[in-house]
Amino acid sequence: MIEAALVCLALNIYHEARDQPFIGQVAVAQVVMNRVQDRRYPDNVCDVVKQGPTYRWAEHYPVRHRCQFSWYCDGKSDNPQDQSAWSKAQLIAHGVYHGNLDDFVEGATHYHANYVLPAWASSKTPIVQISDHKFYRWES
């Protein structure tokens, strides 16, 4: 049985980066793991992936479009439909989670698509662009 952390990490890779090359999918997974290691974020994978405000009346129900990772609270099904991409995401999640794939994004804790410019981007250190994702580190 696959452990919850691997499922959460694989879902994040699948929904955030399934259209990215292998290296881009690894980079997205590394951001999650870098956040787990950063004291400013929750200390486990699922809490990092699901981070965001929730409604007062339903503690585990995220406010739509306000999550750290947009897929988690976009109101759409989170069930993977593309089995090939899902299998690849699971393999990458396993490799990153168990430290078998290097952190070549140098501690990046943020990323965004290159066609948007979030307000936070100017306060973070740019690291690398992979395909259409730009990666940043939040300095201590």
C-alpha positions in Angstrom: 0.0 0.0 0.0 1.3 3.4 -1.0 1.7 5.8 2.0 -0.3 9.0 2.2 2.7 11.3 1.7 3.5 9.6 -1.6 -0.1 9.9 -2.8 -0.2 13.6 -2.0 3.2 14.2 -3.7 2.2 12.2 -6.8 -1.1 14.1 -7.0 0.7 17.4 -6.8 3.1 16.3 -9.6 0.2 15.0 -11.7 -2.0 18.1 -11.4 0.7 20.8 -11.4 3.2 19.3 -13.9 2.0 16.3 -15.9 2.5 18.3 -19.1 6.0 19.2 -18.1 9.2 17.2 -19.0 10.5 14.8 -16.5 12.9 17.4 -15.0 10.0 19.8 -14.6 8.0 17.2 -12.7 10.9 16.4 -10.5 11.4 20.2 -9.8 7.7 20.5 -8.7 8.1 17.6 -6.4 11.3 19.1 -5.0 9.5 22.4 -4.2 7.0 20.4 -2.0 9.9 18.6 -0.2 11.8 21.9 0.3 8.7 23.3 1.9 8.4 20.3 4.2 12.0 21.1 5.4 11.3 24.9 5.7 10.0 26.0 9.2 7.6 28.4 7.5 5.5 25.6 6.1 3.9 22.5 7.5 6.3 19.6 8.3 4.6 16.9 6.2 3.9 16.4 2.5 0.1 16.2 2.6 -0.2 19.4 4.8 2.1 21.3 2.4 0.1 20.1 -0.6 -3.2 20.9 1.0 -2.1 24.2 2.6 -4.6 27.1 2.3 -7.4 28.8 4.1 -10.4 26.7 5.1 -14.0 27.7 5.9 -14.7 28.3 9.6 -17.8 26.1 9.4 -15.8 23.2 7.7 -12.2 23.0 8.9 -11.1 20.6 6.2 -13.0 22.3 3.3 -10.6 24.7 1.4 -11.6 28.1 0.2 -11.9 27.8 -3.6 -9.0 29.2 -5.6 -7.0 30.1 -2.4 -4.7 27.1 -1.9 -1.0 27.1 -2.3 -1.4 24.6 -5.2 -4.4 25.6 -7.3 -5.5 22.1 -8.3 -6.4 21.3 -4.7 -9.1 23.8 -4.4 -10.3 24.5 -7.9 -13.6 22.6 -7.5 -12.7 19.9 -10.1 -12.1 16.2 -9.4 -8.7 15.4 -8.1 -8.8 11.8 -9.5 -6.2 11.2 -12.1 -7.6 10.5 -15.6 -4.4 9.9 -17.5 -3.1 6.6 -16.2 0.2 6.9 -17.9 0.9 10.4 -16.4 -0.4 9.1 -13.0 2.1 6.2 -13.1 4.9 8.5 -14.0 3.9 10.9 -11.2 4.0 8.1 -8.7 7.4 7.0 -9.8 8.8 10.5 -9.5 7.1 11.0 -6.1 8.8 7.9 -4.9 12.2 8.9 -6.1 12.0 12.5 -4.7 10.4 11.5 -1.4 13.1 8.9 -0.8 15.9 11.2 -1.8 16.9 9.3 -4.9 16.6 12.4 -7.2 18.8 15.5 -6.5 17.4 18.9 -5.5 18.6 20.7 -8.6 16.3 23.6 -7.9 18.6 24.6 -5.1 16.1 24.8 -2.3 13.3 26.4 -4.3 10.1 26.8 -2.4 8.0 28.5 -5.0 7.2 28.3 -8.7 4.7 29.8 -11.2 3.9 29.5 -14.9 5.8 31.9 -17.0 2.6 33.5 -18.3 1.7 34.9 -14.9 3.6 37.2 -12.5 2.4 36.7 -8.9 2.9 39.5 -6.4 5.3 37.4 -4.3 7.8 36.8 -7.2 9.7 40.0 -6.7 10.5 39.1 -3.1 12.0 35.7 -3.9 15.3 34.7 -5.4 14.9 33.4 -9.0 16.7 30.0 -9.4 15.8 28.4 -12.8 13.2 28.2 -15.5 12.2 24.7 -16.6 9.8 24.6 -19.6 7.1 27.1 -18.7 7.7 27.1 -14.9 9.9 29.6 -13.1 11.3 28.5 -9.7 12.3 30.7 -6.7 13.8 30.3 -3.3 12.4 32.1 -0.2 15.6 33.2 1.6 15.7 32.8 5.3 
